[in-house]
Amino acid sequence: MSTTTEAPSGFSPRVALQKVGTSLSNMVMPNIPALIAWGLLTAFFIPDGWTPNAPLASVVDPMIHYLLPLLIANTGGRMIYEARGAVVGVIATMGVIGGSDWLIAQENAQLLEKWLADGNAEADFAALGEVHMFIGAMIMAPLAAWVMKKLDRLWQDHIPAGFEMLVNMFSAGIFGLIALAAGFFGLAPLVNGLMTLLANGVNGLVNAGLLPLVSLLIEPAKVFFLNNAINHGVLTPLGISEAAVDGKSILFLLEANPGPGVGILLAFTFFGRGAARATAPGAAIIQFFGGIHEIYFPYVLMRPILIIAAIGGGMTGVFVNAVFHTGLIAPASPGSIFAIFGVAARDSYLGIGLSVLAAAAVSFVLSAVFLKIGKQDDGDIAAATAKMEQMKGKKSSVAGALTGAGAGAAAAADASGHTGPIHRIVFACDAGMGSSAMGATVLRKKVRAAGFDDVEVTNKAISSLDDEWDVVVTQKELTDRAQQRTGSAVHVSVDQFMNSPRYDEVVQLVQQRNADDTGPGPAAGPPQEEATAASPGTATILAADSIILSGTASDSASGIDEAGALLVAAGAVDEGYVAAMHDREATVSTFMGNGLAIPHGTGEAKSSIQRSAMSFVRYPEGIDWNGNPTTFVIGIAGVGNEHLELLQKVAMTFSDPAQVQRLEDATTTEEILEILGDTKE
């Protein structure tokens, strides 16, 4: 996974619509749990629900009319101007809600007067229903927060000392009232008219039996990440209003149906080629059960004609849902089959199940035909993923995982709460003395070469981490443990420490974050864990007797035994440490890359170490190290930091292909020691 590249300059309607859709999604998605709670409340406790309950049913209308729009307003305002924007956004949105209700009341009064004048009975009068201000909240709250932010900047430098709180409180209150009035008289009539127009358009499609045609818009929009503007800007507000009246809405199913995507992925599973075929089964599981629809987008982008298959599947699913009059009681997010059935209306399970199967079948058949017709190679799934990420504007962790990429530094930074400059980077592993030390050495050289001499790059055991680091690099199996101890850091996961492409991304992140940082960084903390040579006369860390030029092991287990036996023979460790080396390997692989493995014990095994030592075993024919071809195995046992200087030399040696070739060609132990550089305790 490469780092994000700068987008080309100039206005792009597609990018602009993506940004609008992303903003709408960011306001709605955090509040989906509240929408689901309202849907369940409706499903169980209204008069037609599973377990009717009049007292609880009385909460249904206030919740959808006030609570849900105001929650969205809070989120939208907070996105722009934190807590201050959230408060002002909620006040302003209350004006839109009140204005809409007042307009509806005025219109109902006029209609009732006309109804009675025509000689009809008042009891038969059908009043217009309320308009729920979801769209109003998504427009008014961010706008009010943005204006408040601009106003604060006008006078923030002119407030007398001691009057800051007074000015801040009253300025927000006064502007909030102004924004409320603007929403009441200005935005409410516009939103009422827009909702009426959209509702009439959807009803017209339904009545004409043309609702499946919306798939012509929705399915391509999904692939090009334009669906958020349609889904959260139109379908969700209309669906909620419809569900408030009918108890369910088919609109929630137009975009969420996983059938079209899983049909395409299954076609690749049976008829694809190369990496696309190999990764499709995993993608199908993630898409169907996990609800992450974007996982199938690269497959469509790789063969654009498959958009026809997606449209065909989508139209089929909508048609079946329309025939069976199905619907959801609330939005299904993510679009997992579990989430869909979790919020399905009580009379819709059969129809929804058939719609998913039918959509998957049609998209599968069409995709299979297109894949069989096409004689050329299916293309590069990694390149298609990169193209998808470029259109999306950010990284896709799930797609990257399927195509073999780890968690990139840019994506990890986006996902973390860390926003400041990078001053401290730590490599963390289980014991903190082997693989992490080598990784730290390699990255430290890259960071220094980029001109950032003040950035600390060191290594530690996960158990000794504090939440004081800006970036934490771990092997992917250990990332969860590291996140528990350093929640505020940027976490970067790598497959191996020796030569990961993530290192260049970390350097780019440092360059981006530190470009404008001219002030002093935080305290440098403890010195980097680099050992120096000790006085002569003490035992060598890597002795000639601990070097074997032609090992006899055949796999990782026997390789650990062979390297560990050399440490035992050198008097550095006891047999218990070798067992701990196997325990460490069972937890996370010690394969470093470039044909090198560095097995070592767990942190709990330090009591088995008498002194720091290393062993070196070369396998000219190579051995299999948990699926990785390995030529060199270096066993490590460390007390304190004595062994780290040699580890750093090992790291630099194996990052240089020419030096690795020298190690492969060496015929004596003396040559090995000369290349690595011996160090005394």
N, C-alpha and C positions, 0 to 999 in steps of 0.2 A: 504494500500500500504506500503510495508516494504521498508526499506532502501536498497540501492544497496549492495550486498555482493561482497566480493573480488573473482575475478575469479580464478579458479584453475591455478596453474603454468603449464608451458609447452606450446609448440607451437600447435596451433589449426588452420588448414587450413581454417575452416569455419570462425573463428574469424578474421583471417588475411584478408580474402576476404571481410568480413563485414567492416573492417576498411578502406580498399581500396574503397569500395562502398560508405561509409560515406564521405570520403574525396572528392570523385568525386561529390557526391551530394551537399556537402557544397560549392563547387566551382560553380556548375551550378545553384542551386536553387535561390540564391539571384539575379541572372541575368535573370530569367524566364520572368520578365516584359519586358526586352529588346527584348527577343525572340518573345514574343507575339506582341510587337509593330512592329517588322520586319514582322511577319506573317500577321498582319492587313494591313501593308503598301503594301505587296505583293498582298493580296486578293483584295484590292481596286484599286490600281493604275497601275499595269502592264497592257500590252495591252489586256490580257484576263480577267482582273479583273472586279469588279462591276462597277467602275467609272474610266476608263483609264485616266491617266494623265502622260504625258511623262516627265515633269520636276521632279515630285515627284518620278516617277519610276526610275529615274537615281540614286536615293539614295539606291536602293535595293541591288545592288551588293557590293558597298563599305561597307555597313552596315554589311552584312553577312561575307564578306571576311576579314574585318579589325576590325570593332567596336566590334562585338560580341566575337570573340576569345580574343581580348585584354581586354575586360571587365572580362572575365573568368580568364585571366592571372592576372589581378589586384587583383581579389578576392583570387586566389590561393596563390599569393605571400604574400598578406596581412595576410592570415591565418598563415603563417610560421614566418613572420618577420615584421609585421605591415607595416607602410607606406614605409619603406626602402625596404622591401621585395617586395612590390607591384611594385615599380618603376623598380627595377632590373628584376622582373619577366616579366613585359611588354616589356622591352628592349630585353630580351632574346627571348621572343615569337615572336617579330617582325623579329628576325633572322630566326626562323623556317618558318614563313609565306613567307619571301623573298626567302629562300632557296627552298621551295616547288614551288613557282612561277617560279624560275629560271630553276629548273629541268623540269617542265612541258613545259616551253618555248623551252628548248633544245630538248626535245622529239618531240614536235610539229614540230620544224624545220626539224628534221630528217625524220619524217613521211611525211611532205609536199614535201621534196626533192624526196623521193621515189615515192610519188603519182604522181608528175610531170614527173618523169623518166618513169613511166608506161603509159604516154600519156594521163593522165586525166586532166581535166580543174581545175584550181586553185579555181574557184568559187564553185565547188562541194566538196571541201575538208572539212571534219568535224574534227575540232581540238579537242584535249582532253580538258576537262573542268578543272577549278581550283579545287584544294583540299582545303577545308576550314579547318583551323587548330584548331579545337576544341580539339581533342585529343592531338595535339602538345602543346596547351596552358596548358592543365591539367597535362602534364608531365613536361614541361620545366619550367613553372613559379614557382611551389613549389620547384623544384630542384635548380634553380638559387637562390631563396630566402634562402634556407637552406645553400647553400655553402657560400653566402654572410654573413650569420649569423655566421658561423664557422670562416670565415676569420676575421671578426671584433673582435672576441674574441682573436685571436692571437696577435693583435697589440693594443688593446684598452688600455692596461696598460703601453704602451711604447710611447704614443703620448706626445710630449712636451706640457706644458701648453700654451694655446693660439693658438695652431695649430689644435684643435679638429675639427672645422668646415671644415678647408681646407682638412685635411686628410679624413674626412668622405665623403665629396663631391667627391673628386677625386678618392677615392678608389671605391666608388659605380659606378662612371662613367667608370673607367678603367675596372672593373670586368664586368660591363654590356656589354661593347664592346666585351670582351672575350667570355662571354656567348652567345652573338648574333652570333659571328662567329661559336661557337660550335653548336648552333642550326641550322645555315645555312648549314654547311657542314656535321654535324653528325646526328642530329635528323630528319631533314626534309626528307632525303631519306628513313629512317625507317618508318616514319609516312605515307609517300606516298605509300609505299609498303603495309603497314598494311591496310590502307583504301581501296586500290585496292583489296586486298584479301578478306576483309569483304564484300565489295560491290558485288564482284563476287559470294561469298557464298550466300548472300541474294537473288541476282538475280537468282541464280541456284534454290533455294527453290521456288521462285515465279514461275519461268518458268516450274518447275516440278509439280506445284500445291501442294507442300509440306509445305507451310508456316505455316499452322495450327499446325504442329509438334513442333514449337517453344514453344507452351504452355506446352509441357512435361518438359521444362526447366524453363520457366518463372513462372508458377503458384506455383510449390514447392519452387522456389527461393524467391518468395514474402513472403511466410509464414515463411521462415527461415532467412529473412532479408538479402538475398544475391542479391536482385534484383537491388540495386543501381549500383553495378558494371556493370551489364548487361545494365540497362536502360541508365544511364548517361555516361557510358564508351563506349557503342557501339550503341544502338538504337538512342539516341538523335543526336550524330554527323552524323550518316548515314541518319537519317530522315531529318535533316536540309539540307544536301547536296542534297537529293532527292527532297525536297520541293523547293529548289532553281532552279531546272531544270523543275520539273513538276507542281509546284504550290501546291503540297500536298504530304503527305507520309502516307502510312498505318502503318509504323513502330511506329509512335507516338501512335497508338491504341493498340499495342500488350500487353502493360502492364497496360494502363490506363483504360481499359474497366471495369466499375463497375459491370457488369452483373454477373460474377461468384460469387463474394462476396455477393451481395444482394440476390441471389438465395439461398445460404447456410443459410443466416440469416432468410429468410422467411420460410425455411424448419424448422428451430428451433422454429420459432414463432408458427407454426401449429402442429409440431410433437415432439418438444423437451419436456423436463421435468425440473422442479425445477427452479433454478436461471437462467439457460441458456435460458429457454423459456421466463421467465419474462423480461430479459434484451435484448433479440434479436430484438424486434420491435424498440426500441430506437437505437440500434446499426445499424439496417438497414437504418434508416433515416440519421444517421451521415455518414455512408459509401456511400450511394447513392447520397445524396444531398450535404454533406459536403466534400466528396472526401477523407476521412481519411480511407484508405483501411485497415490499421492495426487493426481496430476495430474488424474485423471478424477473425483475426488470432487465438485468443485464442479458438474460437469455433472449428476450425479445429484441433488445437493441442489437444483439449480435446477428439476428435474422429478422429485420424489420417487418417482413411479410407476416410474421406471427401476430402482429397487431390485429390482423383480420381474425385470427383464431380467438384472441382475447375478446374482440367485439362480438363474435358469434356466440361464445360462451356466455358473455354478459347478457346479451339479448335473450338467450334461452332461459337463463336464470330469472330474469325479470318477468318474462312471459309466464313461467310456471308459478311464480309468486303471485302474479296478478290473477291467474286462473283460480288459485286456491285461496285468494284473499288473505294472504299471510301478512304478518307485520311484526315488528319488535316494539317493546314497550319503552325502550330507551336506546341511545346509540350503543353499538357494539364496538368497543375499542380495547385492545387491538382487534383486527378482523379475524380472530381465531374461531374455529368451529365451536370451541367450548364457550367463548364469550357470546357468540350468536345464540346458541341454545340457552345460555344463561339468562338472556333478556328477551327470549321469544314469548309472544303472546300465547296463552294457554290453548288456543285453537289452531296454532300455526306450526307445530312441530313437524307434522307429516309434510306439509307443503314446502317448508324450508328445507327439509332433508332432501326431498325430490328435486328442488331447484338447484341445490348444490351439486347433486349427482348429475343432473342433466347438463348443467353448465360445464362441469368437468369433462363429461363425455364428449360434448360438442367441441370444446377447445382441444381435447386430446386428439380427436379424429382429424380435425383441420390441421393441427400442428404436425401430426404424423404424416399427412399427405404432403405438406410443405417440406418437411425434413427429408422425405423419401425422394421427392422430385429434385431437390437441390443436390447436385453431385459434388459441389465444392465442399471443402472442409467447413465445419461449423463455425470456425473463427476462433478468436482468442477471447476466452471468457474473462481473463484478467483485464484485457484492454477494454472489453465491454463494461466491466465493473468500473474501471477508471472513467469511462465516458459517462456512465450513470452518475458517478459521484460528482463529476464536473457539472452536470446539469442540475444535480441536487444542490450543489453549493457546499457540501460537506461530506465527510467520510461516512461510509457504511460499515459498521463493525461486523454485522452478520455476513454481508457479502464478502468482505475482506477475509473473514475466517474461512469461508468455503473455498476461496481462491488461493489460500495459503499465506495470506498476509497477517502479520500480528497487529496488535493495537498500535497504530502510529502515534507519534508524539503530538502532532497537531490535533488529531481526533481526541487523544487523551486529555489534552489541555482544554478542548472545548467542553468535554464532559465533566471536568473538575471545577471546583470553585476557585481555583488559583488564578489570579489575574495580574499579579505584579511581576517585577523582573526576577530573573533566575540567578540566585547567588550560591545555592548549595544543592549539589546532586549527590545522591547516595545509591550505590549498588547494594542490594540486599539479597542474601541467600540464607540458607538454613544455618550454616555455621559461621558464615562471614569471613572465611579465611582462604577460600580457594577460588571458585568460579567468579565470585563477586570481585575479588581483588584483581583478577585478570581483566574483567570487563571494565572496571574503573580505570585501569591503566590505559586500555585502548581508547576509551572516550576522553580521558584527561588529555591525551596527546592531540586528539581532534579539536577539543575545546581550546587548548593552548594555541594550536595552529591557526584557529579562527581569530585569535587576538584577545581572548578573554582570560587573562592571567589571574584575575581576581575571583573567578568562579571556582569554588571548591568542588572537587570530584573525589569521593572516597568510597569505602565499602564498609559494611557492617553486617552483623547477624540480624535477622528480622526481630528476634526477641529483644534486642537492645535499641530498637528504633524509638524515637520520640517524634511528636508531630511538629518538627522544626525544619523539615526539608522541603525544598521547592519542587524537586523532581525525585521520584523513587523509581529505579529500574529493577525489575525482578524477572525471573523466568515465569512464564505464564501460569505454571502450576502453583506459584507462591503469591501471585498478585493479591488474591483475596485476603490472605493473612497480613500482608503488608498494608493493605487499605484499612484494616481494623486499627492499626497503630498510627497511621499517618493519613488521616482522612482528608486533610486540606491540601495535600500535595497533588501534583500531576503524576499519575502512575503510568509507566510505560512497560508493557509486557514484551518479552523477547523469547524466541525459541532457543537461542543459545547465546552465550555472552561473548564469544570470541570475535565474531565478524558479522554482527547483526546490522541490517540496513536501517534499523531504528536509530542507530547512533548519529547518522547524518541528519535525521529528522530532529533529534534532540539539539544538535548544534544549531540548526535553523531556528528552532524555538528560542534558544538563547539569543540568537541574533535579533529576532523579532522583538522579544521582550526587553532586551537590554539596550536596544538602539538609542532610546531617548532617556536612559537612566544615567544621569550624570552625577548624582549624589552618591554618598558612601553607602555601601550595602550593609547588611546586618553583620553582627559579630561573626568573625570567621569560624568560631567554634573550635573544636579540638583540631590539632594539626593532622594533616593527612597521614594515613597509616603507612608510611614508607620507612622501611628499616634501613639501617646502614650496616656496613661490614663491621663485625666485632673484631676484637683483638686476636692476633694469631695464637695458635696453640690450642684452640678449641676445635671440637668436631665439626666437620663440614656438613652443611645442610644437604648437598647433593654430592655424595662420594662416588668414586669410580666403582666401588663394590656394589652400588645400588643402581647400576646401569646395565641393562641387557639389550643387546643389539638385535637379537632375533628371538622374540618371545614365542611361547608355545601355546598360549591361550587361543580360544576360538570364538569366544563371545564375551559380553560384558561381565558376566559372573566370574568366569575363569580369569578374565583380565584383572578384575579387582583382587582376586586371590593372589595372582602373581605379583602385582604391584604392592599389595599389602604384605606379602611374605618378605619382600625386600626391606620394608620398613621395620618389620619385626626382627629380621636378621641384623639390622643396623643398631638394634637396641633402642630405637626411638619410641616404639609403641608395644603394647602387649596384644595378645590374640583378640581380646575384646574389641580393640579398635577396628580390626578387619571386619568383624561382624557389623560394627557401626557403619562402615563404608558401604556394606550391602544395604543396610537400612536406609542410608541416605539415597542410594540409587533407586530404591523402591519408591521413595517419595518424589524425587525429581531427578531427571537425567543430568549427569555431569558431562555430557558431550558438549564441547565448546565450539565445534565447527573447525574447518580446515584440517580435518582428520585427527583432531586432538580430543582426548577425554582426560579429565582431572578428577578421579575419584577421591573422596575424602570422607571423614566421619561426620556424624551429627554433632550439634553443639553439646549434647549431653555426654559425648564420649571424650571430652577433654581430659577427664581424669585418667584415661588410658594412655595418655601421651607423656613420655618421660622427657623428650626434647624435640625441637623442631627438626624435621627431616623431609626429604623428598626422594622418590624413586622414579626411574625413567626406564620404560620398556618400549622397544620399537618392534612393530610387526610388519616386516617388508611386504607380505602378501595381503595385509589388511585383515581385520576381524569385524564382525558385525556387532555394533554397540547399540542395541535397541533400535535397529533399523538404520543406523548411520554407519557408513564405512569409516573405520578408524585405523590409523597407522601408528599413532603414538599414545601411550597411556602414562600419565605422570601422577603418581600417588603423593598425597600431601598429608602431613601431620604438623600442626603449628601450635606453638606456645607463645602467646603474645604476638609480636610483629616480626620476629626474626627472619621468617621465611619470605616476607613480602617483597623484598628487593629482587630476589631471584624470580619470584612469580611475575613481577613486572617485566623482567627481561624475557621470561618465557612468553608473556603476552605480546611483547613487541616482536619477538622472533617469529611467532606464528601468524602475525599480521603481515609479514613480509614473505611473499611466495619464494623469493630467492633464498632466504634463510631456511625455509622449510625444505627446499630442495637440498640444501647443504646437509641438513639433518638426515634426509633420506639417503644421501650418498656417503655419509660418514662410515669409516671402517674401524674406528677405534673409539674407546670410551674417552680418550683424551680429546678427540675432535668434538665429541658431544659437549664436554665441559667447556671447551674453548668457545664454542658457538653460543652456549647459554650463558657462560660467565659464572664461575663458581663464587660462592659467598660463604663466609664463616659466621658461626653463631656469635 
